[in-house]
Amino acid sequence: MAGSWDESHELGSQSDDSFQFERQHIEPIYDAFICPLSKQIMKDPVSIENGQTFEREAIEKWFNECRENNRKLVCPLTLKELKTTDMNPSIALRNTIEEWSARNEAVQLDMARKSLTPGCPEIDTLRALRFVQYICQKNSRRIIRNADLIPMIVDMLKSGSRRVRCRALETLRIVVEDDDDNKEIMAEGDNVRTIVKFLSHEQSKEREEAVSLLYELSKSESLCEKIGSVNGAILILVGMTSSKSENLLTVEKADKTLENLEKNENNVRQMAENGRLQPLLTLILEGSPEIKLSMASYLGELALSNDVKVFVARTVGSSLINLMKSGNVQSREAALKALNQVSSCDPSAKVLVEEGILSPLVKDLFAGPNQLPMRLKEISATILANIVTSDCDFDLIPVGPNHQTLVSEEIIHNLLYLISNTGPAIECKLLQVLVGLTSSPVTLISVVSAIKSSGAINSLVQFIEAPQQDLRLAAIKLLQNLSPNMGQELASSLRGSAGQLDGLIKVIAENIVSSEEQAVAVGLLADLPERDMGLTRQMLDEGAFEMVIARIKMIRQGEPRRSRFVTPYLEGLVRVLLRITFVLQNEPKAVSLCRDHDLTGLFTELLANSLDNVQMVSAFALENLSLESKNLTKLPEIPPPSVCMSIFPCFSKPQVMTGLCRVHRGACSRRDTFCLLEGPALRRLVGLLDHTNAAVVEASLAALSTLLEDGVNIEQGVAVLMEAEGIKPILDILLEKRTENLGRRAVWVVERLLRTEDIAYEVSGDPNVSTALVDAFQHGDYHTRQTAERALKHVDKIPNFSGIFPNA
């Protein structure tokens, strides 16, 4: 046992430190106390046949070795043969040793107590702690408790020495091992809180010792609640189990500690809140009805990530659905709230559909108020609204007793009835259900058919004026989804005297910063039939276009705060403004508005926008405006010739009119006659002919083709395009054949270009253009073939027989 504290070892060895105390005897060790075999102080001395005394365990081992090795049974001291292995306890000696040990341990404990006080040298404190460990491992933990050493060891956790703190944590773990009384002492005061603080300590060794100590303490059910009540304890432990920087032993101890803490329901809730959901889910699956209710209620309050929602749906989705179908209102409410939380992402919603949630959900919605309170119907409607956004075959999944689906006419009619006869909260959720069902082309047609048969479109339009923003937004989204199939019905309803059109316009103009509601509202208005004269006139009367122009200009100048909805909002505004260009021929007020606000200039500026849809719509608007130029241009008045000039015309000179438009032959301007030749419109349209988006190219080409229309000076129109370097891009479009519509438009424009002899001569030498025209002549529709034929005649690829065969 000889040895001393070795400074080269950070924490030393247990035998080294405990020896420093063991050798401090109040009286010497008598030779009779030492076992001749083990060389240790005897605990259970026995005498054998010849009167020699040994430690029972040591002499039994000697006798066993003699038998196993077939040796003679001899005394290990005298080596004389023995006749028997009988052993007699040396009671007097044992009592003497125990008394001697007790007197010495008292001295040693007193030394330890003195060393476990502030200000003692570090080396003494470390040895004292190691001695306490030694005493505990001799199964004498009661002695430590009775000596009131546990609070003193706890105080050592506040030491400035890291080595002392580590050994104190280690010692406390040994002190409480398999000793509930010592654990209870540890639970007093702020001891547990102090230990928990070490979990977030920088030094890994202290964290390891703290986790090991908490693991021992967590074996006591009464202490589980105490540990869980320490703020941050469970959060840190959960974090340690998923940490990649901790060593495996620490992670394992943290995990086992959490497993012990699961005995307490509050701890389970904390674990769930901090991302360890499995214990809570297990209680939902296996707990008593009361515990299932409690855990389901708490699950409904948690904020879950999408991945976790999928995991929860797969684990307890079926159990929650069964709980939802129970007759107990509290259980149903708890289950519905949990399902509402879990269903709010598409993958988890799809799992719930597979688990069979739709049928009981629809049944709850249509149940009478006596069967299910309205507040729970609202949750059911919210869950259904979540679910219908997922990618499921809702037209195939039965939800009713007669195999109805969500898009069956009867189900849609019932939903529409509820929408008209419940409060705003549930109406909003049910409208969101219809929004989800109409977002898929597969289910849209069935919903449209059911709405038409119910005559509910006017009722739905009325929600545009609802005071609740979320209700308005849901209604406008639904109407926008319906507009491609019910555009005329919607336009007629909005034109009514109820003021819904005015309400829609107010929504669009409401905020300075564009919102989702504004973007959806302007999208709905833009989707309505653009040639509906009645709707456009009403919009003119209500000042809608002036508001739209102002908002477009505000966005172009830069919103006070950019919104993520500014792109769809701007695109919708530009599409709404396009409407005005379709009524120019029949509506003088529209012409005046376009002049007053210089819409040709505005749409020309929008060609420079980076959004494809804005460029495309602006080009279409310029096409409509330019088509009207020939009707608005002021043709010059030529004065009648004088009498002399009439008699002698050879002496007269033809009058030359200056300042006239080359294409439209009259006085033109961008603002008054919407002429494309003034300003940068022509150059920008030509620049868009090589755009990567074929729709933008087609719209730009359509606008440029207005310079070659019947009723204008086509020859000058061609000249203008040549000067703008637009001929080659147009021919390239013909050669590329990007889309069928673009091909038809290109053939028409090229035929007009080829009416100019210089271009026809130059193109006749390009076999690619001729091949493209021949292809259009052979494979195009009737009108395209006719146009291609005329173009081929211009380049002499098809004989022109008009000069050979006189007209009949």
C-alpha positions in Angstrom: 0.0 0.0 0.0 3.0 2.3 0.1 2.7 5.3 -2.2 2.1 9.0 -2.4 0.3 11.7 -4.5 1.9 11.9 -7.9 1.8 15.4 -9.2 2.3 14.1 -12.8 -1.2 12.6 -12.7 -4.0 15.1 -13.0 -6.4 13.4 -10.7 -4.1 10.7 -9.2 -5.2 7.2 -8.3 -7.7 6.2 -5.7 -5.2 4.0 -3.8 -2.6 6.8 -3.6 -4.9 9.3 -2.1 -6.8 7.0 0.2 -3.5 5.6 1.6 -2.7 9.1 2.8 -5.6 8.9 5.2 -5.4 5.2 6.0 -1.9 5.5 7.4 -3.1 8.2 9.8 -3.8 5.7 12.7 -4.4 6.6 16.3 -2.7 3.4 17.1 -0.5 1.0 15.1 -1.7 -1.9 13.0 -1.2 -5.1 14.9 0.2 -8.1 13.0 -2.8 -10.1 14.1 -5.1 -7.8 12.1 -3.3 -8.7 8.8 -4.2 -11.8 6.8 -1.0 -13.8 6.0 -2.4 -14.5 2.5 -4.0 -11.2 1.4 -1.7 -8.9 3.4 -4.8 -6.8 4.1 -6.6 -6.0 7.3 -9.1 -8.8 7.9 -12.9 -8.2 7.9 -14.0 -11.8 8.6 -11.2 -13.6 10.4 -11.5 -17.4 10.7 -9.2 -20.1 12.4 -8.4 -23.4 10.7 -7.6 -26.8 12.1 -4.1 -25.9 13.3 -5.2 -22.6 14.9 -3.8 -20.3 12.3 -6.0 -17.2 11.4 -6.8 -16.0 7.9 -9.4 -13.8 6.1 -12.2 -16.2 5.2 -12.2 -15.3 1.6 -8.5 -15.8 1.2 -8.3 -19.2 2.9 -11.3 -20.5 1.0 -9.5 -19.5 -2.2 -6.4 -21.4 -1.0 -8.4 -24.6 -0.2 -10.1 -24.4 -3.6 -6.8 -24.1 -5.4 -5.4 -27.2 -3.5 -8.4 -29.3 -4.7 -8.3 -28.0 -8.2 -4.6 -28.8 -8.5 -4.8 -32.1 -6.7 -2.4 -30.9 -4.1 -2.3 -32.0 -0.5 -4.4 -29.9 1.8 -1.8 -28.1 3.8 -1.6 -24.9 5.9 -0.3 -22.0 3.8 1.9 -20.9 6.7 3.3 -24.1 8.2 2.8 -26.2 5.0 1.7 -29.1 7.3 -1.0 -31.3 6.1 -4.5 -30.6 7.2 -7.2 -33.2 7.7 -10.2 -30.9 7.4 -11.2 -27.5 5.8 -13.3 -26.6 8.7 -13.1 -22.9 9.7 -14.1 -21.3 13.0 -15.0 -17.6 13.1 -12.6 -15.5 15.2 -15.4 -13.3 16.7 -13.2 -11.7 19.3 -10.6 -10.7 16.8 -13.2 -9.5 14.3 -14.7 -7.3 17.0 -11.3 -5.9 17.9 -10.6 -5.1 14.3 -13.9 -3.4 13.8 -13.4 -1.3 16.9 -9.9 -0.4 15.8 -11.2 0.5 12.3 -14.0 2.6 13.7 -11.6 4.6 15.8 -9.3 5.1 12.9 -12.1 6.0 10.4 -13.3 8.6 12.8 -9.9 10.2 12.7 -9.7 9.9 9.0 -13.2 11.4 8.5 -12.3 14.3 10.7 -9.3 14.9 8.6 -11.4 14.7 5.5 -13.9 17.2 7.0 -11.1 19.7 7.7 -9.8 19.2 4.1 -13.2 19.9 2.6 -13.4 23.5 3.6 -12.6 26.6 1.6 -9.0 27.7 1.8 -7.5 24.2 2.1 -4.6 23.3 -0.2 -5.8 21.7 -3.4 -3.8 18.5 -2.8 -5.5 17.9 0.6 -9.0 18.5 -0.8 -8.3 16.0 -3.7 -7.1 13.4 -1.2 -10.1 13.9 1.0 -12.5 13.4 -1.9 -10.7 10.3 -2.9 -10.9 9.0 0.7 -14.6 9.6 0.6 -14.8 7.5 -2.6 -12.8 4.8 -0.9 -15.1 4.7 2.1 -18.2 4.5 -0.2 -16.7 1.6 -2.1 -16.3 -0.2 1.2 -20.1 -0.1 1.3 -20.0 2.5 4.0 -22.0 5.3 2.3 -24.1 5.6 5.5 -20.9 6.8 7.3 -20.6 9.7 4.8 -24.2 10.6 5.2 -24.0 10.5 9.0 -20.9 12.6 9.0 -22.7 15.3 7.0 -20.0 15.3 4.4 -22.4 15.5 1.4 -23.1 19.2 1.7 -19.4 19.9 2.1 -18.6 17.9 -1.1 -21.3 19.9 -2.9 -19.7 23.1 -1.8 -16.5 21.9 -3.5 -18.4 22.4 -6.8 -17.8 26.1 -6.3 -14.0 25.7 -6.1 -11.8 27.7 -8.3 -9.9 24.5 -9.1 -11.1 22.5 -12.1 -9.5 19.4 -10.7 -11.4 19.8 -7.4 -14.7 20.4 -9.2 -14.2 17.3 -11.4 -13.3 15.1 -8.4 -16.2 16.5 -6.4 -18.7 15.6 -9.2 -17.1 12.1 -9.4 -17.3 11.7 -5.7 -20.9 12.7 -5.5 -21.7 10.2 -8.2 -20.1 7.4 -6.1 -21.8 8.7 -2.9 -25.3 8.5 -4.4 -24.9 5.2 -6.2 -27.5 2.7 -5.1 -28.3 4.9 -2.0 -31.7 6.6 -2.1 -31.1 8.4 1.2 -28.0 10.0 -0.2 -29.9 10.9 -3.3 -32.6 12.7 -1.3 -29.9 14.8 0.5 -28.5 15.7 -3.0 -32.0 16.9 -3.9 -32.0 19.6 -1.2 -31.7 23.2 -2.0 -30.1 24.2 -5.3 -27.8 21.2 -5.5 -29.4 19.8 -8.7 -29.4 23.3 -10.3 -25.7 23.6 -9.6 -25.0 20.2 -11.2 -27.0 21.1 -14.3 -24.9 24.2 -14.8 -21.9 22.0 -15.4 -23.7 20.5 -18.5 -23.0 23.7 -20.5 -19.4 24.1 -19.1 -16.5 24.6 -21.5 -14.5 21.7 -20.1 -15.6 18.3 -21.5 -14.4 16.4 -18.4 -16.8 18.4 -16.1 -19.7 17.9 -18.5 -19.0 14.1 -18.5 -18.9 13.9 -14.7 -22.0 16.1 -14.4 -24.0 13.9 -16.9 -22.9 10.7 -15.0 -24.0 12.2 -11.7 -27.4 13.3 -13.1 -27.8 9.8 -14.5 -27.4 8.3 -11.0 -29.8 10.9 -9.6 -32.4 10.3 -12.3 -32.7 6.6 -11.1 -34.8 8.0 -8.3 -38.4 8.8 -9.5 -38.7 11.6 -6.9 -35.6 13.3 -8.3 -36.8 13.1 -11.9 -39.3 15.9 -11.3 -36.6 17.9 -9.5 -34.1 17.6 -12.4 -36.8 18.4 -15.0 -37.8 21.5 -13.1 -34.4 23.1 -13.5 -34.6 25.6 -16.3 -32.7 24.3 -19.4 -31.8 20.9 -18.0 -33.8 18.9 -20.5 -32.9 21.2 -23.3 -29.2 20.7 -22.7 -29.5 17.0 -22.3 -31.5 16.7 -25.6 -28.8 18.8 -27.3 -26.1 16.5 -26.0 -27.7 13.4 -27.4 -27.6 14.8 -30.9 -24.2 16.5 -30.5 -21.4 15.3 -32.8 -18.7 16.9 -30.6 -19.4 15.0 -27.4 -17.8 11.6 -26.8 -19.9 8.6 -27.1 -20.0 7.8 -23.4 -21.4 11.3 -22.6 -24.0 11.0 -25.3 -25.0 7.5 -24.0 -25.3 8.8 -20.4 -27.3 11.8 -21.5 -29.6 9.5 -23.4 -30.1 7.2 -20.5 -30.7 10.1 -18.2 -33.5 11.3 -20.5 -35.0 7.8 -20.5 -35.2 7.9 -16.7 -36.7 11.4 -16.8 -39.5 10.1 -19.0 -41.2 8.7 -15.9 -42.5 12.3 -15.3 -45.2 13.7 -17.6 -43.9 17.2 -17.3 -40.5 16.1 -18.4 -42.0 14.3 -21.4 -43.7 17.6 -22.4 -40.4 19.5 -22.1 -38.6 16.8 -24.2 -41.2 17.2 -26.9 -40.9 21.0 -26.8 -37.2 20.6 -27.3 -37.3 18.1 -30.2 -37.4 14.7 -28.4 -40.9 13.7 -29.4 -40.8 9.9 -29.2 -41.6 9.7 -25.4 -44.7 11.8 -25.9 -45.8 9.8 -29.0 -45.3 6.6 -27.0 -47.7 7.8 -24.4 -50.2 8.7 -27.0 -49.9 5.1 -28.3 -49.7 3.2 -25.1 -50.8 5.5 -22.2 -54.1 5.4 -20.3 -57.0 7.3 -21.8 -56.3 10.3 -19.5 -52.6 10.4 -20.5 -53.5 10.0 -24.2 -55.8 13.0 -23.9 -53.1 15.1 -22.0 -50.4 14.3 -24.5 -52.5 14.9 -27.5 -53.6 18.2 -26.1 -49.9 19.2 -25.6 -49.0 18.0 -29.1 -51.5 20.4 -30.5 -49.7 23.3 -28.8 -46.2 22.5 -30.1 -44.5 24.2 -33.0 -43.2 21.4 -35.2 -40.9 21.5 -38.2 -42.2 19.9 -41.4 -39.9 16.9 -41.1 -41.2 16.3 -37.6 -44.8 16.7 -38.7 -44.3 13.8 -41.2 -42.7 11.7 -38.5 -45.6 12.4 -36.1 -48.2 11.7 -38.8 -46.6 8.3 -39.5 -46.2 7.4 -35.8 -49.5 8.5 -34.2 -51.7 9.7 -37.1 -54.0 6.7 -36.9 -54.2 7.0 -33.1 -55.2 10.6 -33.3 -57.8 9.9 -36.0 -59.3 7.2 -33.7 -59.3 9.7 -30.8 -61.0 12.2 -33.1 -63.8 9.7 -33.7 -64.4 9.1 -30.0 -67.6 10.2 -28.2 -65.7 12.3 -25.7 -65.7 16.0 -26.7 -62.5 16.7 -24.8 -60.7 13.9 -26.6 -62.0 15.0 -30.0 -60.9 18.5 -29.3 -57.4 17.4 -28.3 -57.1 15.1 -31.3 -58.4 17.8 -33.7 -55.9 20.4 -32.4 -53.0 17.9 -32.7 -54.1 17.0 -36.3 -54.4 20.6 -37.2 -50.8 21.1 -36.2 -49.6 18.0 -38.0 -51.6 18.5 -41.2 -50.1 21.9 -42.0 -47.5 20.6 -44.5 -48.2 18.7 -47.7 -46.2 15.5 -47.0 -47.7 15.0 -43.5 -51.2 15.9 -44.8 -50.8 13.1 -47.4 -49.9 10.6 -44.7 -53.1 11.5 -42.8 -55.1 11.0 -45.9 -53.6 7.6 -46.3 -54.5 6.9 -42.6 -58.2 7.7 -43.5 -58.8 11.1 -42.0 -61.0 12.5 -44.8 -64.2 10.6 -44.1 -64.5 11.4 -40.3 -63.4 14.9 -41.0 -66.2 15.5 -43.5 -68.6 13.8 -41.2 -67.7 16.2 -38.4 -68.1 19.2 -40.7 -71.6 18.3 -41.7 -72.7 17.1 -38.3 -75.4 19.0 -36.4 -74.4 21.6 -33.8 -75.5 19.2 -31.0 -73.0 16.6 -32.2 -70.0 18.9 -32.6 -69.5 22.4 -31.2 -68.9 25.1 -33.9 -65.4 25.8 -32.5 -64.4 22.2 -33.3 -66.0 22.4 -36.7 -63.7 25.4 -37.4 -60.7 23.2 -36.5 -62.1 20.5 -38.7 -62.4 23.0 -41.6 -58.9 24.2 -41.0 -57.5 20.6 -41.1 -59.4 20.0 -44.4 -58.1 23.3 -45.8 -54.5 22.1 -44.9 -55.1 18.7 -46.5 -56.5 19.8 -49.8 -53.3 21.5 -50.7 -51.5 18.1 -50.8 -51.1 16.1 -53.9 -53.8 13.5 -53.5 -56.5 12.2 -55.8 -59.4 13.9 -54.1 -61.7 12.9 -57.0 -61.1 9.2 -56.2 -61.1 9.0 -52.4 -64.5 8.3 -50.9 -65.7 10.5 -48.0 -69.4 9.8 -47.8 -71.7 6.8 -47.2 -72.5 6.6 -50.9 -68.9 6.8 -52.1 -69.1 10.6 -52.7 -65.7 12.3 -53.0 -64.7 15.8 -51.9 -65.6 17.1 -55.4 -68.9 15.4 -55.7 -71.8 17.8 -56.3 -73.5 17.0 -53.1 -70.4 17.6 -51.0 -69.6 20.9 -52.7 -73.2 22.0 -52.3 -73.0 21.2 -48.6 -69.7 23.2 -48.3 -71.4 26.1 -50.1 -74.3 26.0 -47.7 -72.0 26.1 -44.7 -70.1 29.0 -46.2 -73.3 31.0 -46.4 -74.7 30.0 -43.0 -71.8 30.0 -40.5 -69.5 32.6 -39.0 -66.5 34.4 -40.6 -63.9 32.1 -39.1 -65.3 28.8 -40.4 -66.4 30.5 -43.7 -62.8 31.5 -44.3 -61.5 28.0 -43.8 -64.2 26.5 -46.0 -63.4 28.9 -48.7 -59.7 27.8 -48.4 -60.9 24.3 -48.9 -62.5 25.3 -52.2 -59.3 27.2 -53.1 -57.3 24.1 -52.6 -59.7 22.0 -54.7 -59.8 24.5 -57.5 -56.0 24.8 -57.6 -55.7 21.4 -59.3 -56.9 21.1 -62.9 -58.1 17.6 -62.1 -60.7 18.7 -59.5 -61.3 22.2 -60.8 -63.9 21.2 -63.4 -66.0 19.3 -60.9 -66.0 22.2 -58.5 -66.9 24.7 -61.2 -69.8 22.4 -62.3 -71.1 22.2 -58.8 -70.9 25.9 -58.2 -72.7 26.6 -61.5 -75.5 24.2 -60.6 -75.9 25.7 -57.2 -76.0 29.3 -58.5 -73.7 30.3 -55.7 -71.4 32.6 -57.7 -73.2 35.8 -56.5 -72.9 34.7 -52.9 -69.2 34.1 -53.3 -68.6 37.4 -55.0 -70.2 39.2 -52.0 -67.3 38.1 -49.8 -65.1 40.6 -51.7 -66.6 43.2 -49.4 -66.1 41.2 -46.2 -64.5 43.3 -43.4 -62.2 40.4 -42.4 -59.0 40.4 -44.5 -58.4 36.7 -44.4 -62.0 36.0 -45.5 -61.7 38.5 -48.4 -58.3 37.0 -49.4 -59.7 33.4 -49.4 -62.8 34.5 -51.5 -60.7 36.4 -54.0 -58.3 33.5 -54.4 -61.2 31.2 -55.1 -62.7 33.6 -57.6 -59.4 33.9 -59.4 -59.2 30.1 -59.6 -62.7 30.0 -61.1 -62.2 32.8 -63.5 -60.8 30.8 -66.4 -64.0 28.7 -66.5 -66.5 31.2 -65.1 -65.0 34.5 -66.4 -68.2 35.8 -68.0 -70.3 34.8 -64.9 -67.9 36.6 -62.6 -67.8 39.7 -64.9 -71.6 39.8 -64.9 -71.8 39.5 -61.1 -69.2 42.2 -60.6 -71.1 44.6 -62.9 -74.1 44.3 -60.7 -75.4 47.1 -58.5 -74.1 45.5 -55.3 -70.8 47.3 -55.5 -68.4 44.4 -55.6 -66.4 45.8 -58.4 -65.8 49.0 -56.4 -64.8 46.8 -53.4 -62.3 44.9 -55.6 -60.8 48.1 -56.8 -60.5 49.4 -53.3 -58.6 46.3 -52.3 -56.2 46.8 -55.2 -55.6 50.4 -54.2 -55.6 49.9 -50.4 -51.9 49.8 -49.3 -48.8 51.7 -50.2 -46.8 48.4 -50.1 -48.2 45.7 -52.3 -49.7 42.8 -50.3 -50.8 39.3 -51.2 -54.4 40.4 -51.1 -53.7 43.1 -53.6 -51.8 40.8 -55.9 -54.6 38.2 -55.9 -57.3 40.9 -56.4 -55.6 42.5 -59.3 -54.9 39.0 -60.7 -58.6 38.3 -60.6 -59.5 41.5 -62.3 -56.9 40.8 -65.0 -58.2 37.3 -65.6 -61.8 38.5 -66.4 -62.7 38.6 -70.2 -60.7 41.4 -71.6 -63.2 42.3 -74.3 -66.2 42.6 -71.9 -67.2 46.1 -72.9 -69.6 46.6 -70.0 -67.0 45.7 -67.4 -64.4 48.0 -69.0 -66.9 50.9 -69.2 -67.8 50.5 -65.5 -64.1 50.5 -64.6 -63.7 53.7 -66.6 -66.7 55.3 -64.8 -65.3 54.3 -61.4 -61.8 55.6 -62.1 -60.1 52.2 -61.9 -57.7 52.8 -64.7 -56.4 56.1 -63.3 -55.7 54.2 -60.0 -53.9 51.4 -61.9 -51.7 53.9 -63.8 -50.8 55.6 -60.5 -49.8 52.3 -58.9 -47.7 51.3 -61.9 -45.9 54.6 -61.8 -45.3 54.3 -58.0 -43.8 50.8 -58.4 -41.6 52.0 -61.2 -40.3 54.8 -59.1 -39.7 52.3 -56.3 -42.1 51.3 -53.5 -41.3 52.7 -50.0 -40.6 49.0 -49.0 -40.2 46.3 -51.6 -42.7 43.4 -51.1 -42.4 39.8 -52.2 -45.8 40.3 -53.9 -44.7 43.3 -56.0 -44.0 41.1 -59.0 -47.5 39.5 -59.3 -49.0 42.8 -58.3 -47.2 44.7 -61.1 -48.0 42.0 -63.7 -51.7 42.1 -62.7 -51.8 45.9 -62.9 -50.3 45.9 -66.4 -52.7 43.3 -67.6 -55.7 45.3 -66.2 -54.4 48.4 -68.0 -54.3 46.3 -71.2 -58.1 46.1 -71.1 -58.4 49.8 -72.0 -56.7 49.2 -75.4 -59.4 46.7 -76.5 -62.2 49.3 -76.5 -60.5 52.2 -78.3 -62.7 51.9 -81.5 -66.0 52.1 -79.6 -65.2 54.2 -76.5 -64.1 57.8 -76.9 -63.5 58.0 -73.1 -60.9 55.2 -73.5 -59.1 57.2 -76.2 -59.1 60.3 -74.0 -57.7 58.4 -71.1 -54.9 56.9 -73.2 -54.0 60.4 -74.4 -54.3 62.1 -71.1 -51.9 59.6 -69.4 -49.7 59.0 -72.5 -50.3 55.2 -72.3 -48.2 54.7 -75.4 -45.2 56.2 -73.6 -46.0 54.2 -70.4 -46.2 50.9 -72.1 -43.0 51.8 -74.1 -41.2 52.4 -70.8 -42.5 49.0 -69.4 -40.9 47.3 -72.4 -37.6 47.9 -70.5 -38.9 46.1 -67.4 -37.1 42.9 -66.5 -40.3 40.8 -66.1 -41.2 38.7 -69.2 -45.0 39.0 -68.5 -44.8 42.8 -68.2 -42.9 43.0 -71.5 -45.3 40.7 -73.3 -48.4 42.5 -72.1 -46.9 45.9 -72.8 -46.1 44.8 -76.4 -49.7 43.6 -76.9 -51.0 46.9 -75.6 -48.8 48.8 -78.0 -50.1 46.6 -80.8 -53.7 47.6 -79.9 -52.7 51.3 -79.6 -50.8 51.2 -82.9 -53.7 49.6 -84.7 -55.8 52.6 -83.8 -53.2 55.1 -85.1 -54.4 55.0 -88.7 -57.9 56.0 -87.5 -56.7 58.8 -85.2 -54.1 60.4 -87.5 -55.1 63.7 -88.9 -54.8 63.6 -92.7 -53.8 66.8 -94.3 -56.3 69.0 -96.1 -55.1 69.8 -99.6 -56.5 73.2 -100.8 -58.4 73.2 -104.1 -56.3 74.4 -107.1 -56.7 77.9 -108.4 -58.5 78.7 -111.7 -55.2 79.3 -113.5 -53.8 76.1 -112.3 -56.9 74.3 -113.4 -56.6 75.7 -116.9 -52.8 75.4 -117.1 -51.8 72.4 -114.8 -48.5 72.1 -116.6 -47.4 75.4 -115.0 -48.3 74.2 -111.4 -46.0 72.5 -108.9 -47.3 69.7 -106.7 -47.8 70.8 -103.1 -45.3 69.2 -100.6 -46.7 68.5 -97.1 -44.1 68.4 -94.3 -44.3 67.0 -90.8 -46.5 64.1 -91.8 -46.1 60.5 -90.5 -44.4 58.3 -93.1 -46.5 55.3 -92.3 -49.9 56.8 -91.4 -49.7 59.7 -93.9 -51.0 62.2 -91.5 -50.1 64.3 -88.4 -49.1 61.8 -85.8 -47.7 61.8 -82.2 -47.1 59.3 -79.5 -49.6 60.9 -77.1 -52.5 61.7 -79.5 -52.4 59.1 -82.1 -50.4 56.4 -80.3 -47.8 56.2 -83.2 -44.9 53.9 -82.6 -42.5 56.0 -84.7 -42.1 58.7 -82.1 -39.9 57.8 -79.1 -38.0 54.6 -78.3 -40.9 52.1 -78.8 -39.8 50.9 -82.3 -36.2 50.3 -81.1 -37.2 48.5 -78.0 -39.7 46.3 -79.8 -37.0 45.3 -82.3 -34.6 44.6 -79.4 -37.1 42.1 -77.9 -37.3 40.0 -81.1 -34.3 37.9 -79.9 -35.8 37.4 -76.4 -35.5 33.9 -74.9 -39.3 33.9 -74.1 -41.2 33.1 -77.3 -44.3 34.7 -76.0 -42.5 38.1 -75.6 -41.1 37.7 -79.1 -44.6 37.0 -80.5 -46.1 40.0 -78.8 -43.2 42.3 -80.0 -43.6 41.0 -83.5 -47.3 41.6 -83.4 -46.8 45.2 -82.4 -44.3 45.8 -85.2 -46.6 44.2 -87.7 -49.0 47.1 -87.2 -46.7 49.2 -89.3 -47.4 46.8 -92.3 -51.2 46.5 -91.9 -53.6 47.4 -94.7 -54.5 51.0 -94.5 -51.0 52.3 -93.8 -48.1 53.0 -96.1 -46.6 49.5 -96.2 -43.5 50.5 -98.2 -42.7 53.2 -95.6 -43.4 50.7 -92.8 -40.8 48.4 -94.3 -38.4 51.3 -94.7 -38.9 52.2 -91.0 -38.1 48.6 -90.0 -35.0 48.6 -92.2 -33.8 51.7 -90.5 -34.4 50.2 -87.1 -32.4 47.1 -88.2 -35.5 44.9 -87.7 -35.5 42.9 -90.9 -32.8 40.4 -90.0 -34.3 39.5 -86.6 -37.7 39.0 -88.3 -36.2 36.6 -90.9 -34.4 34.8 -88.0 -37.8 34.2 -86.3 -39.1 32.7 -89.5 -36.1 30.3 -89.7 -36.2 29.3 -86.0 -39.8 28.0 -86.0 -40.0 28.3 -82.2 -43.8 28.0 -81.9 -46.7 27.5 -84.3 -48.2 30.9 -83.5 -44.9 32.7 -83.9 -44.3 30.9 -87.2 -47.7 32.0 -88.6 -47.0 35.6 -87.5 -43.5 35.6 -89.0 -44.8 34.3 -92.4 -47.3 37.1 -92.5 -44.7 39.8 -91.7 -42.2 38.4 -94.1 -44.7 38.4 -96.9 -45.3 42.1 -96.3 -41.6 42.8 -96.3 -41.1 41.0 -99.6 -43.4 43.4 -101.3 -40.4 45.7 -101.4 -38.4 44.8 -104.4 -35.0 45.4 -102.8 -35.7 43.1 -99.9 -37.3 40.5 -102.2 -34.2 40.5 -104.4 -31.9 40.1 -101.4 -34.0 37.3 -99.8 -34.3 35.4 -103.1 -30.7 34.5 -102.8 -31.1 33.1 -99.3 -32.1 29.4 -99.6 -32.9 29.1 -95.9 -35.7 31.7 -96.1 -37.1 30.1 -99.2 -37.0 26.7 -97.5 -38.9 28.1 -94.5 -41.5 29.6 -96.7 -41.9 26.4 -98.7 -42.3 24.5 -95.4 -45.1 27.0 -94.3 -46.7 26.6 -97.7 -46.7 22.8 -97.4 -47.6 22.3 -93.7 -49.3 25.5 -92.5 -53.0 26.1 -92.0 -55.1 27.5 -94.8 -54.4 31.2 -94.2 -50.7 30.6 -93.6 -50.4 28.6 -96.9 -52.0 31.4 -98.8 -49.7 34.0 -97.2 -46.6 31.7 -97.9 -47.7 31.3 -101.5 -47.8 35.1 -102.0 -44.4 35.4 -100.3 -42.9 32.7 -102.6 -44.2 34.6 -105.6 -42.4 37.7 -104.5 -39.1 35.8 -104.7 -40.1 34.0 -107.9 -40.2 30.6 -106.3 -43.8 30.2 -107.6 -44.9 31.5 -111.0 -47.2 34.5 -110.9 -49.8 33.9 -113.5 -51.8 37.1 -112.9 -50.1 38.7 -115.9 -50.8 35.7 -118.2 -54.4 35.0 -117.5 -56.6 38.2 -117.6 -59.2 38.6 -115.0 -62.6 37.2 -116.0 
